[in-house]
């Protein structure tokens, strides 16, 4: 009888453990904290072009006096149909070193079921409210894995905006096809992104599963309404005097 009781106890423990594991694999709401890291040595160097040689002394000054890596924090709240990415305000960057790629300009609301997004974008004392479809990224899945914030993540290589190469790590333990900023489209939540040629990364530092109040998951409403095509036209008009730095700045403003 003793052996039967022990067997039942072990069986119940196994069932409870298995049920917990299964439940843990179906995270569909919660909050993720991300940290964006920008390699400022590389980013500030890109401001030195044949049209902006006056920036060279500022770049050399940055190398002498400033840290190589700048970090910014952000929060992604999500449920099974919606994500909201909100940057945490950090210290401003002195204008001679400033670059769109180093900053966090966007509040990003993604309607995953409707495949639409609303982005509040702030730059140059302008605020835009961009309504458009979710960003389309060409992903190629791989077998490589790594652990991020306690989750096993799989690697995917992607191309966005026609020419920007990105490496993402997503977990299918979180059954939501979202990620930081406008990164999306993988079979699980993106917990890490690297954009090597633009010298920036976003990696989750903490994941807190749990219910999220629908009152939190609302789209921003501030700014001049337009779509992505109109946004690019407006940006190019604003930075038309940037010479050969224009495309560098544009990538940072639309990424």
ROLO-88295 format. One record per residue (C-alpha): residue number from 1; residue in three letters; chain; x, y, z. Coordinates in nm, 2 decimals, decimal comma. Layout:
! ROLO-88295
+-----+---------+--------+--------+--------+--------+
! num ! residuo ! cadena !      x !      y !      z !
+-----+---------+--------+--------+--------+--------+
! NUM !     ala !      A !      X !      Y !      Z !
...
+-----+---------+--------+--------+--------+--------+
//
This chain:
! ROLO-88295
+-----+---------+--------+--------+--------+--------+
! num ! residuo ! cadena !      x !      y !      z !
+-----+---------+--------+--------+--------+--------+
!   1 !     unk !      A !   0,00 !   0,00 !   0,00 !
!   2 !     unk !      A !   0,29 !   0,23 !   0,08 !
!   3 !     unk !      A !   0,44 !   0,18 !  -0,27 !
!   4 !     unk !      A !   0,10 !   0,25 !  -0,43 !
!   5 !     unk !      A !   0,07 !   0,57 !  -0,23 !
!   6 !     unk !      A !   0,42 !   0,68 !  -0,33 !
!   7 !     unk !      A !   0,35 !   0,60 !  -0,69 !
!   8 !     unk !      A !   0,03 !   0,81 !  -0,68 !
!   9 !     unk !      A !   0,22 !   1,10 !  -0,52 !
!  10 !     unk !      A !   0,49 !   1,09 !  -0,78 !
!  11 !     unk !      A !   0,23 !   1,06 !  -1,06 !
!  12 !     unk !      A !   0,04 !   1,37 !  -0,93 !
!  13 !     unk !      A !   0,36 !   1,56 !  -0,89 !
!  14 !     unk !      A !   0,46 !   1,47 !  -1,25 !
!  15 !     unk !      A !   0,11 !   1,58 !  -1,38 !
!  16 !     unk !      A !   0,13 !   1,91 !  -1,19 !
!  17 !     unk !      A !   0,49 !   1,98 !  -1,31 !
!  18 !     unk !      A !   0,39 !   1,89 !  -1,67 !
!  19 !     unk !      A !   0,08 !   2,11 !  -1,65 !
!  20 !     unk !      A !   0,29 !   2,40 !  -1,52 !
!  21 !     unk !      A !   0,55 !   2,35 !  -1,80 !
!  22 !     unk !      A !   0,27 !   2,35 !  -2,06 !
!  23 !     unk !      A !   0,12 !   2,66 !  -1,91 !
!  24 !     unk !      A !   0,45 !   2,83 !  -1,90 !
!  25 !     unk !      A !   0,50 !   2,77 !  -2,27 !
!  26 !     unk !      A !   0,18 !   2,96 !  -2,35 !
!  27 !     unk !      A !   0,26 !   3,31 !  -2,24 !
!  28 !     unk !      A !   0,03 !   3,55 !  -2,43 !
!  29 !     unk !      A !   0,05 !   3,87 !  -2,22 !
!  30 !     unk !      A !   0,30 !   4,05 !  -2,00 !
!  31 !     unk !      A !   0,56 !   4,32 !  -2,00 !
!  32 !     unk !      A !   0,92 !   4,30 !  -2,14 !
!  33 !     unk !      A !   1,20 !   4,54 !  -2,05 !
!  34 !     unk !      A !   1,46 !   4,60 !  -2,33 !
!  35 !     unk !      A !   1,79 !   4,77 !  -2,34 !
!  36 !     unk !      A !   1,91 !   4,94 !  -2,66 !
!  37 !     unk !      A !   2,28 !   4,96 !  -2,70 !
!  38 !     unk !      A !   2,44 !   5,19 !  -2,96 !
!  39 !     unk !      A !   2,81 !   5,19 !  -3,05 !
!  40 !     unk !      A !   2,86 !   5,56 !  -3,05 !
!  41 !     unk !      A !   3,22 !   5,54 !  -3,18 !
!  42 !     unk !      A !   3,09 !   5,40 !  -3,50 !
!  43 !     unk !      A !   2,77 !   5,61 !  -3,52 !
!  44 !     unk !      A !   2,94 !   5,95 !  -3,46 !
!  45 !     unk !      A !   3,21 !   5,86 !  -3,71 !
!  46 !     unk !      A !   2,93 !   5,83 !  -3,98 !
!  47 !     unk !      A !   2,86 !   6,20 !  -3,92 !
!  48 !     unk !      A !   3,20 !   6,28 !  -4,07 !
!  49 !     unk !      A !   3,15 !   6,29 !  -4,45 !
!  50 !     unk !      A !   3,30 !   6,49 !  -4,74 !
!  51 !     unk !      A !   3,02 !   6,74 !  -4,69 !
!  52 !     unk !      A !   3,06 !   6,76 !  -4,31 !
!  53 !     unk !      A !   3,44 !   6,76 !  -4,25 !
!  54 !     unk !      A !   3,38 !   7,02 !  -3,98 !
!  55 !     unk !      A !   3,24 !   6,73 !  -3,77 !
!  56 !     unk !      A !   3,58 !   6,55 !  -3,76 !
!  57 !     unk !      A !   3,71 !   6,75 !  -3,45 !
!  58 !     unk !      A !   3,39 !   6,66 !  -3,27 !
!  59 !     unk !      A !   3,43 !   6,29 !  -3,35 !
!  60 !     unk !      A !   3,79 !   6,29 !  -3,23 !
!  61 !     unk !      A !   3,67 !   6,47 !  -2,91 !
!  62 !     unk !      A !   3,40 !   6,20 !  -2,86 !
!  63 !     unk !      A !   3,66 !   5,93 !  -2,89 !
!  64 !     unk !      A !   3,87 !   6,10 !  -2,62 !
!  65 !     unk !      A !   3,61 !   6,19 !  -2,37 !
!  66 !     unk !      A !   3,29 !   5,98 !  -2,41 !
!  67 !     unk !      A !   3,20 !   5,61 !  -2,36 !
!  68 !     unk !      A !   3,19 !   5,38 !  -2,66 !
!  69 !     unk !      A !   2,85 !   5,24 !  -2,58 !
!  70 !     unk !      A !   2,53 !   5,43 !  -2,51 !
!  71 !     unk !      A !   2,23 !   5,24 !  -2,35 !
!  72 !     unk !      A !   1,86 !   5,32 !  -2,36 !
!  73 !     unk !      A !   1,58 !   5,14 !  -2,19 !
!  74 !     unk !      A !   1,23 !   5,07 !  -2,31 !
!  75 !     unk !      A !   0,91 !   4,88 !  -2,22 !
!  76 !     unk !      A !   0,70 !   4,65 !  -2,43 !
!  77 !     unk !      A !   0,35 !   4,57 !  -2,30 !
!  78 !     unk !      A !   0,16 !   4,30 !  -2,49 !
!  79 !     unk !      A !  -0,14 !   4,06 !  -2,50 !
!  80 !     unk !      A !  -0,22 !   3,80 !  -2,77 !
!  81 !     unk !      A !  -0,34 !   4,06 !  -3,03 !
!  82 !     unk !      A !  -0,16 !   4,39 !  -2,94 !
!  83 !     unk !      A !   0,18 !   4,53 !  -2,84 !
!  84 !     unk !      A !   0,28 !   4,87 !  -2,72 !
!  85 !     unk !      A !   0,65 !   4,98 !  -2,73 !
!  86 !     unk !      A !   0,74 !   5,28 !  -2,52 !
!  87 !     unk !      A !   1,09 !   5,42 !  -2,47 !
!  88 !     unk !      A !   1,21 !   5,52 !  -2,12 !
!  89 !     unk !      A !   1,33 !   5,88 !  -2,14 !
!  90 !     unk !      A !   1,71 !   5,90 !  -2,09 !
!  91 !     unk !      A !   1,97 !   6,17 !  -2,09 !
!  92 !     unk !      A !   1,98 !   6,38 !  -2,41 !
!  93 !     unk !      A !   2,28 !   6,35 !  -2,63 !
!  94 !     unk !      A !   2,48 !   6,67 !  -2,70 !
!  95 !     unk !      A !   2,38 !   6,79 !  -3,05 !
!  96 !     unk !      A !   2,73 !   6,75 !  -3,21 !
!  97 !     unk !      A !   2,72 !   6,38 !  -3,12 !
!  98 !     unk !      A !   2,35 !   6,32 !  -3,17 !
!  99 !     unk !      A !   2,23 !   6,08 !  -3,44 !
! 100 !     unk !      A !   1,88 !   5,95 !  -3,51 !
! 101 !     unk !      A !   2,01 !   5,59 !  -3,49 !
! 102 !     unk !      A !   2,14 !   5,64 !  -3,13 !
! 103 !     unk !      A !   1,81 !   5,78 !  -3,01 !
! 104 !     unk !      A !   1,47 !   5,63 !  -2,94 !
! 105 !     unk !      A !   1,22 !   5,83 !  -3,14 !
! 106 !     unk !      A !   0,91 !   5,61 !  -3,14 !
! 107 !     unk !      A !   0,61 !   5,50 !  -2,95 !
! 108 !     unk !      A !   0,49 !   5,19 !  -3,14 !
! 109 !     unk !      A !   0,14 !   5,05 !  -3,12 !
! 110 !     unk !      A !   0,10 !   4,72 !  -3,32 !
! 111 !     unk !      A !  -0,24 !   4,57 !  -3,39 !
! 112 !     unk !      A !  -0,12 !   4,22 !  -3,47 !
! 113 !     unk !      A !  -0,46 !   4,08 !  -3,56 !
! 114 !     unk !      A !  -0,54 !   4,37 !  -3,79 !
! 115 !     unk !      A !  -0,18 !   4,38 !  -3,92 !
! 116 !     unk !      A !  -0,17 !   4,76 !  -3,87 !
! 117 !     unk !      A !   0,05 !   4,99 !  -3,66 !
! 118 !     unk !      A !   0,03 !   5,34 !  -3,52 !
! 119 !     unk !      A !   0,37 !   5,51 !  -3,45 !
! 120 !     unk !      A !   0,43 !   5,84 !  -3,27 !
! 121 !     unk !      A !   0,76 !   5,97 !  -3,40 !
! 122 !     unk !      A !   0,94 !   6,27 !  -3,26 !
! 123 !     unk !      A !   1,24 !   6,44 !  -3,42 !
! 124 !     unk !      A !   1,36 !   6,79 !  -3,49 !
! 125 !     unk !      A !   1,08 !   6,94 !  -3,27 !
! 126 !     unk !      A !   0,83 !   6,77 !  -3,50 !
! 127 !     unk !      A !   0,58 !   6,50 !  -3,40 !
! 128 !     unk !      A !   0,43 !   6,26 !  -3,65 !
! 129 !     unk !      A !   0,15 !   6,00 !  -3,61 !
! 130 !     unk !      A !   0,22 !   5,73 !  -3,87 !
! 131 !     unk !      A !  -0,07 !   5,50 !  -3,96 !
! 132 !     unk !      A !   0,02 !   5,21 !  -4,18 !
! 133 !     unk !      A !   0,04 !   4,83 !  -4,21 !
! 134 !     unk !      A !   0,29 !   4,63 !  -3,99 !
! 135 !     unk !      A !   0,64 !   4,64 !  -4,12 !
! 136 !     unk !      A !   0,72 !   4,36 !  -4,36 !
! 137 !     unk !      A !   1,05 !   4,19 !  -4,29 !
! 138 !     unk !      A !   1,19 !   3,90 !  -4,50 !
! 139 !     unk !      A !   1,29 !   3,64 !  -4,23 !
! 140 !     unk !      A !   1,50 !   3,33 !  -4,28 !
! 141 !     unk !      A !   1,48 !   3,09 !  -3,98 !
! 142 !     unk !      A !   1,79 !   2,91 !  -3,85 !
! 143 !     unk !      A !   1,87 !   2,64 !  -3,59 !
! 144 !     unk !      A !   2,09 !   2,86 !  -3,38 !
! 145 !     unk !      A !   1,97 !   2,93 !  -3,03 !
! 146 !     unk !      A !   2,07 !   3,14 !  -2,73 !
! 147 !     unk !      A !   1,92 !   3,22 !  -2,39 !
! 148 !     unk !      A !   1,78 !   3,57 !  -2,34 !
! 149 !     unk !      A !   1,61 !   3,69 !  -2,02 !
! 150 !     unk !      A !   1,57 !   3,32 !  -1,92 !
! 151 !     unk !      A !   1,41 !   3,21 !  -2,25 !
! 152 !     unk !      A !   1,55 !   2,99 !  -2,51 !
! 153 !     unk !      A !   1,54 !   3,19 !  -2,84 !
! 154 !     unk !      A !   1,59 !   3,09 !  -3,20 !
! 155 !     unk !      A !   1,78 !   3,30 !  -3,45 !
! 156 !     unk !      A !   1,63 !   3,45 !  -3,76 !
! 157 !     unk !      A !   1,81 !   3,66 !  -4,02 !
! 158 !     unk !      A !   1,61 !   3,93 !  -4,19 !
! 159 !     unk !      A !   1,60 !   4,21 !  -4,44 !
! 160 !     unk !      A !   1,39 !   4,52 !  -4,39 !
! 161 !     unk !      A !   1,34 !   4,85 !  -4,58 !
! 162 !     unk !      A !   1,49 !   4,67 !  -4,89 !
! 163 !     unk !      A !   1,85 !   4,68 !  -4,77 !
! 164 !     unk !      A !   1,89 !   4,68 !  -4,39 !
! 165 !     unk !      A !   2,02 !   4,35 !  -4,25 !
! 166 !     unk !      A !   1,90 !   4,24 !  -3,90 !
! 167 !     unk !      A !   1,95 !   3,94 !  -3,68 !
! 168 !     unk !      A !   1,67 !   3,85 !  -3,44 !
! 169 !     unk !      A !   1,63 !   3,60 !  -3,16 !
! 170 !     unk !      A !   1,27 !   3,50 !  -3,08 !
! 171 !     unk !      A !   1,11 !   3,26 !  -2,84 !
! 172 !     unk !      A !   0,80 !   3,05 !  -2,92 !
! 173 !     unk !      A !   0,74 !   3,02 !  -2,54 !
! 174 !     unk !      A !   0,57 !   3,36 !  -2,58 !
! 175 !     unk !      A !   0,30 !   3,31 !  -2,84 !
! 176 !     unk !      A !   0,29 !   3,67 !  -2,97 !
! 177 !     unk !      A !   0,45 !   3,77 !  -3,30 !
! 178 !     unk !      A !   0,59 !   4,10 !  -3,18 !
! 179 !     unk !      A !   0,91 !   4,27 !  -3,07 !
! 180 !     unk !      A !   1,08 !   4,60 !  -2,99 !
! 181 !     unk !      A !   1,02 !   4,90 !  -3,21 !
! 182 !     unk !      A !   0,86 !   4,78 !  -3,53 !
! 183 !     unk !      A !   1,02 !   4,44 !  -3,54 !
! 184 !     unk !      A !   0,76 !   4,16 !  -3,59 !
! 185 !     unk !      A !   0,66 !   3,87 !  -3,81 !
! 186 !     unk !      A !   0,83 !   3,57 !  -3,64 !
! 187 !     unk !      A !   0,66 !   3,27 !  -3,48 !
! 188 !     unk !      A !   0,71 !   3,41 !  -3,13 !
! 189 !     unk !      A !   0,82 !   3,71 !  -2,94 !
! 190 !     unk !      A !   1,15 !   3,88 !  -3,04 !
! 191 !     unk !      A !   1,37 !   3,92 !  -2,73 !
! 192 !     unk !      A !   1,68 !   4,03 !  -2,91 !
! 193 !     unk !      A !   1,77 !   4,22 !  -3,23 !
! 194 !     unk !      A !   2,10 !   4,33 !  -3,38 !
! 195 !     unk !      A !   2,13 !   4,56 !  -3,68 !
! 196 !     unk !      A !   2,51 !   4,52 !  -3,73 !
! 197 !     unk !      A !   2,57 !   4,77 !  -4,01 !
! 198 !     unk !      A !   2,38 !   5,04 !  -3,81 !
! 199 !     unk !      A !   2,57 !   4,95 !  -3,49 !
! 200 !     unk !      A !   2,26 !   4,91 !  -3,26 !
! 201 !     unk !      A !   2,11 !   4,62 !  -3,07 !
! 202 !     unk !      A !   1,79 !   4,57 !  -2,86 !
! 203 !     unk !      A !   1,79 !   4,29 !  -2,60 !
! 204 !     unk !      A !   1,54 !   4,20 !  -2,34 !
! 205 !     unk !      A !   1,66 !   4,22 !  -1,98 !
! 206 !     unk !      A !   1,35 !   4,11 !  -1,80 !
! 207 !     unk !      A !   1,02 !   3,93 !  -1,90 !
! 208 !     unk !      A !   0,72 !   3,95 !  -1,66 !
! 209 !     unk !      A !   0,43 !   3,73 !  -1,78 !
! 210 !     unk !      A !   0,08 !   3,82 !  -1,66 !
! 211 !     unk !      A !  -0,24 !   4,01 !  -1,75 !
! 212 !     unk !      A !  -0,20 !   4,36 !  -1,90 !
! 213 !     unk !      A !  -0,48 !   4,61 !  -1,86 !
! 214 !     unk !      A !  -0,65 !   4,69 !  -2,19 !
! 215 !     unk !      A !  -0,63 !   5,06 !  -2,09 !
! 216 !     unk !      A !  -0,26 !   5,04 !  -2,12 !
! 217 !     unk !      A !  -0,26 !   4,89 !  -2,47 !
! 218 !     unk !      A !  -0,39 !   5,20 !  -2,65 !
! 219 !     unk !      A !  -0,24 !   5,37 !  -2,96 !
! 220 !     unk !      A !  -0,08 !   5,71 !  -2,93 !
! 221 !     unk !      A !  -0,28 !   6,00 !  -3,06 !
! 222 !     unk !      A !  -0,04 !   6,30 !  -3,08 !
! 223 !     unk !      A !   0,12 !   6,42 !  -3,40 !
! 224 !     unk !      A !   0,06 !   6,50 !  -3,77 !
! 225 !     unk !      A !  -0,12 !   6,21 !  -3,93 !
! 226 !     unk !      A !   0,04 !   6,05 !  -4,23 !
! 227 !     unk !      A !   0,15 !   5,71 !  -4,37 !
! 228 !     unk !      A !   0,51 !   5,57 !  -4,42 !
! 229 !     unk !      A !   0,54 !   5,70 !  -4,78 !
! 230 !     unk !      A !   0,44 !   6,05 !  -4,67 !
! 231 !     unk !      A !   0,67 !   6,03 !  -4,37 !
! 232 !     unk !      A !   0,97 !   5,95 !  -4,58 !
! 233 !     unk !      A !   0,89 !   6,24 !  -4,82 !
! 234 !     unk !      A !   0,86 !   6,48 !  -4,52 !
! 235 !     unk !      A !   1,18 !   6,36 !  -4,36 !
! 236 !     unk !      A !   1,38 !   6,39 !  -4,69 !
! 237 !     unk !      A !   1,25 !   6,75 !  -4,73 !
! 238 !     unk !      A !   1,36 !   6,83 !  -4,37 !
! 239 !     unk !      A !   1,71 !   6,69 !  -4,42 !
! 240 !     unk !      A !   1,77 !   6,78 !  -4,78 !
! 241 !     unk !      A !   2,08 !   6,98 !  -4,69 !
! 242 !     unk !      A !   2,26 !   6,69 !  -4,52 !
! 243 !     unk !      A !   2,45 !   6,59 !  -4,83 !
! 244 !     unk !      A !   2,60 !   6,24 !  -4,82 !
! 245 !     unk !      A !   2,49 !   6,21 !  -4,46 !
! 246 !     unk !      A !   2,12 !   6,21 !  -4,57 !
! 247 !     unk !      A !   2,08 !   5,84 !  -4,61 !
! 248 !     unk !      A !   2,25 !   5,76 !  -4,28 !
! 249 !     unk !      A !   2,02 !   6,00 !  -4,10 !
! 250 !     unk !      A !   1,72 !   5,86 !  -4,29 !
! 251 !     unk !      A !   1,78 !   5,51 !  -4,18 !
! 252 !     unk !      A !   1,79 !   5,62 !  -3,82 !
! 253 !     unk !      A !   1,47 !   5,81 !  -3,86 !
! 254 !     unk !      A !   1,26 !   5,54 !  -4,02 !
! 255 !     unk !      A !   1,41 !   5,22 !  -3,86 !
+-----+---------+--------+--------+--------+--------+
//
